[in-house]
Amino acid sequence: MTELLKITDENIKLCAEEIKIGGLVAFPTETVYGLGADGLNAEAVKKIYEAKGRQSDNPLILHIASREMIEPLAYYDNKYDALLDAFWPGPMTIILKKKDIVPSVITAGLDSVAIRMPSSEVARKLIEYAVTPIAAPSANISGYPSPTCAEHVYKDLHGKLNYILDGEMSEVGIESTVIDLSRDKVRILRPGKISLEDLQKILPEAEYDEAITDDKEVKKPISPGQKYTHYKPNAKVVIIMGEGEELINKMKAEYEVNLDKKPVIFTLKEYEDEFKNFNTMDLGSIKEPISISHNIFNLLRTADDKGFGYIILQGYERKGIFMAIMNRIIKSSGHNIKY
C-alpha cells in the first residue's frame, strides 16, 4: 500500500529509513517529483527502472545535499566553482567523470555520472537523513508527462512504493538543465530553467548539444531526456507556430477541423478572450515564462483526465527558458508542428 505523507521532519526521517533499507520513496523537488533510491545500492536502483518501466540504457541523476558529497562520487575541477556558486542549489545537473563507487546501473555503463543539488529543502533533508546520494528520475511511468504534484505520482505508481512525500506543486515544473563538464566542450545536453544565455554569463564557451538544436534522438544517451519517447499524454498534441492574429486564426482552424477528437486549446492570458467559445485551459503568461513551464506537464495530464483527445498549443521562439519549454512540448507532440 502506498501512503501519501505530509511534509514533517518525522515523515522525512521515515522516508530516509526506507531509502536506507533499499526501498523507493517519491519526493518533491523544485523541478518535478523524483522517485528515489539509495544511489550507492545497485539492487535498490534497479527497482526504479522496474517501477517506471524505464530502459536500462537511460542513465539516472544522483542527488546530493552539499558540494562535499561530490568528491567521493566523481572527479570535479575547481575551475567550475563559479558555475556552482551561481546555480547550486537549484535546477542544474552537472555531468562529471565518475569514480568506482558509483554503480554502473546509475550511469548505464558510462564513465560519467550526472549529479544535482536541488534547492528543495525537503529533498536535501531526505538526502541528509538517508546519509547517501539519492538516485532519482521523475516519479512517473516512463514516457508520460513528468509529475509536478504528489497526486500525479500516486496515479502512476501507487502499489509500487510505500511512501510519497506530499509537498507543494513543483515550482519550475520541468526537469533540470543538464550540463556536460566531463568532456572538452561545455555543452547543455538537456535544456531547463537555467538557459544557455544564463550559462554563458559564467562560461562564455558553453553551447547547446546539436541533438537539442536539431531535435535529434541520441543513440547512446549520457543524460536523461536524450532518448526515447518523453512527456507524451494519451491525447494527440499539435504545436502551432505563428504570431498575433495569424496564430489565433490557425489555432481556431485546427480546433474546428478536429471537433470529433474533443479538442482543447492551451491558451495564454494575453489572448484568452479570443477563445471564449472554445474548450480552453490556462497555460500562463508569455510575460512570465516560468508560469508556462510550471503548468505544462500538469495541463497535459489534466487534459487526459478530462477526456480531451486533441491538444492545441502555440510554439515559441527558442530563447531562454522557451528553449526548454519547446523541447518538452515537441517531444510530447511527437514532433507534430504546423507552421
N, C-alpha and C positions, 0 to 999 in steps of 0.2 A: 504493500500500500504506500502511495506517495503522499507525503504531508506537505502542505504549504505552511511555512513558518514565518511568523512576524520577525522583523529585524530587532533582535535584542542581543545583548552580549552573551547571554546564556545560550541562545539558539545558534549564534555564530560558533561558539565553542563546541556545541553538539555536532554541528556540521564538520568542524575541524577534526573531531574524533572519527567521524565517518570516513573522512579522507585518509586518516592515519591507518585505518584497518582495511584500506583498499576499495572503499565504496565510491559511489558517484554522488556529487552534490551540484545542484544548479544554483547559480548566484548572480546577483545584479552587478553590472559594471556600467560605466558611463556610455559605452558604445552599444552593446547588446548583452543579453543574458548569456552566461557561459555555463557549459557542462564540464565540471571539474573533477579531476582525479589527481592522485599523488604523481607528480611529474617524473619521479625517480623510480616508480614502481611499474615495470613494464606490463605486468598482468593487470593492474588496475587501469592502465591507459588503454589496453585492448578493449575494456568494457565500454569506453567512449565510442570507439568505432562500431561496436556491436549495437549499442543503444541508438545511435544515429543512422546506422546503415551507411556509414562513411567508408569510402575506398581507402585502402591501406597505404596507397602511394600519395596521399594528401596530407602533408605534414601539419603538426599542431604547434600552437604557441605556448611557451612556458610563461606563466605569470609570476611576478616576484613582488616583494613588498619594499625592497630597498636596493640601492645600487650595489651594496656589498654582496648581494646574492648572485651577481653576475659572475664573479671571479671563479667559483667552483664549477660553473656551467660552461663557460665559453672564454675565448681569447678576445679581450677588449683593448682597443688602442685609446689612450687618453686624449688623443687629438680630437676625439668626438665629444669631449666633455661639454662643450658649448651647446651641442645639439641636445644632450640630455638635460642641461640646465634650462633650456628653452621649453622643452616639450614633455618632460617627465616630472612627476607622474601625469599620465594623460593618454590620449588615444593614438599613441605611436608605438609600433613594434619594430625592433631592430633585428637584423639577421647577422649573426657572427659565426665564426668557425667554432664548432663545438668541442668540448672535452669529452673524455671517455665515459664520464659518469652519466651522461645523457643517453637514455636508452634509444636504440635505433628506431623503435616503434614511434617515437616522438617525431623524428626527423625524416621518416620514410626512407631510411638508409642513407641519407645525405650526410655530408661532412659539416653541415651548418645547422644552426638552431635559431628559431625565432623566439625573442624574449620581449615581454612588455611589463611595465609597471603601471597598473591602472590608477586613475585618480579616485576611483570609488573607495571610500573608507571601508565599506563593508567588505569589498574584495580584498583589500590589503590586510584587514584584520583576520579574515579567514586564512590567508596565506601565513600570517604571523603565528596564529594559533595552531595551524597544521604543521608548522616548522618544516616546510618543504615548498619548493616551487610547485605551482598547480598548473597542470596541462589543461587547457580548456578551449575548445572551439565553441561556436554558437550552440545553444541548447535547444536544437530543433532537429526534426527529421531532415537528413541531407537533401539539398535541392529546393526545399521550401523556404519562404521568406524567413529571415532571422527573427528571433523573439525579442521583443522590447519590453515585455512585462511577464510576470510570473504566470498569468493565465495562459499566455501563448505556450510557455514551456509545459505546463500541465496538460494542455490539449495534445501536444505532440508526444510527450514522453512519460505520461503517468503509467505507473506499473514497472518502469524501467530504472527507477532510482527511488531512494527512500525520502529524500528531503529536497525541497525547493525553498530557498530564502526569498521571501516575498517583499521586495523593495519597491521603490518608485519606478515609473516608466523610465527607460534609459534616455538620458539627456540628448546624446548625439544621434542615436537611432540607426547608425550604420557602423560597420566594423572599422577597426583601426587602420591608419596608414601604415603600410609595411615598407621599410627602407632597408635595402641590402647594403650592409657595410662589410661584407665578407670578401668582396672582390675588388678589382682595380677601380671600377667606376661606382660612384654612389648613385643608386637607382631606386625609384619608387616602384615596387612590384604590385602593390595594391593601393589605390587611392583612398583617402579618407578625409576626415575633417581637416587634418594638417595637410595643406596643399603644397604643390611644388613651389609656388610663389613664397609660401611661408618658409619652406625648407631652404630655398636659395638665399634667404637673408642670412642664414648661418653657413651654408655650404653652397656657394655660387655655382660649383661644378655639377651639382645634382641634376638629374634628368629623369624623365619617365622611362620605364622599360617599354620597348616597342610593342610588346604584347598589349599594353594599355592603349597606346595611341592608335594601334592598328586593329584593336578589338579582336585579337587572336587568342586561341586557346593554347596554353603551353603544354607540350607533351610530357615533360618531367618537371612538375612544379616544385619550386623551393619555398613557396609561400602559399598559405591558404588563399582561396579565391582565384587562383590562376587556371584551374581546370574544372571540368565537369559543369553540369547544369547547376545554376545557383539562383536563389531568390524567386523561384517561379511559383505563383499561385496556381490554383486549378483553372481559374478564368484565363482566357486569352488576353494578352496585353498588347496594345499598339501605341507607339510613340509618334506624335505628330510634330513635325518641325515647321517653324514659321514664326511670324511676329504679328502683333496687332490684330487688326480686323481680319486679315487673311488667315491667321492661325485660328481665330474663333470660328470663322466660317468653315474651315476644313474640319475642325473638331465636331461641329454640329452636323456636317455632312456625313462624317464617319459614324456618328451616333445613329442617324436616320437610316442608313443602309444596313445597320446591324440590329434593328429592333427585335428581331427574332431571337437574339442571343442575350437579351436583357442587359443592355449596356449601361455603364456608369462613367461619368467624366470626373476625373480628379481635378478640381478647379483651384485656382489661386485667388486670394482675396481681391487682387487687383481687377479681376473681371468676372467675379461670381454673379453679378447682376445680369450678365449676358446669357446665363444658363438657368433662368428661373423655372422654365418648363421642362427641364431635363432631370434625370437622376444624377445627383452630384454628391461628391464627398470633398470636404475642405482639406486640401493638402498643406496650405500655409501661405506665406507671402514671399514674393520674389525679393522684397526688400530685406527679408530675414531668412536667408538660405538655410540656417540651422533648423528653422521650423519645418522645412521640407524634408530634410534628412531625418528629423525627429519623427515625422509622421509616416514616411513612405512605407516601411515594412508593416506597420500596424494597419494602414489602409488596405494594402494588398491582401492581408489576412481577413480584414473586416469585410471586404468585397466578397470574398469566398463565403464567409459566414452568412452573408445576406442573400446569397444565391445569384449574385451578378455573374454573367458569363463572358462579358467583354469590357475590358478596362481601357479607357482612352485617357492618355495624359500627354502633356506637351514635353518637347525636348528643350534642351538648354545649350547655350554656348559652353564649351568645356574649359572653363577657367575657374580657379579657386575650388571651393567645395563642390561646385557644379560638375567638375570632372568626376568626383566620386559618386555623386547622385546619378549622373548619366551612366557610369559604369554599372551601377546596380540595376537601373531600370532597363538598360539594354540587355543585360543578362536575363532579367525577369521576363522580357518580351521575346526572348529567343532571337534577338536582332531584327525584330519586326518594326522597322522605322519607315515612315512615309514622309517624303519631302514635298 
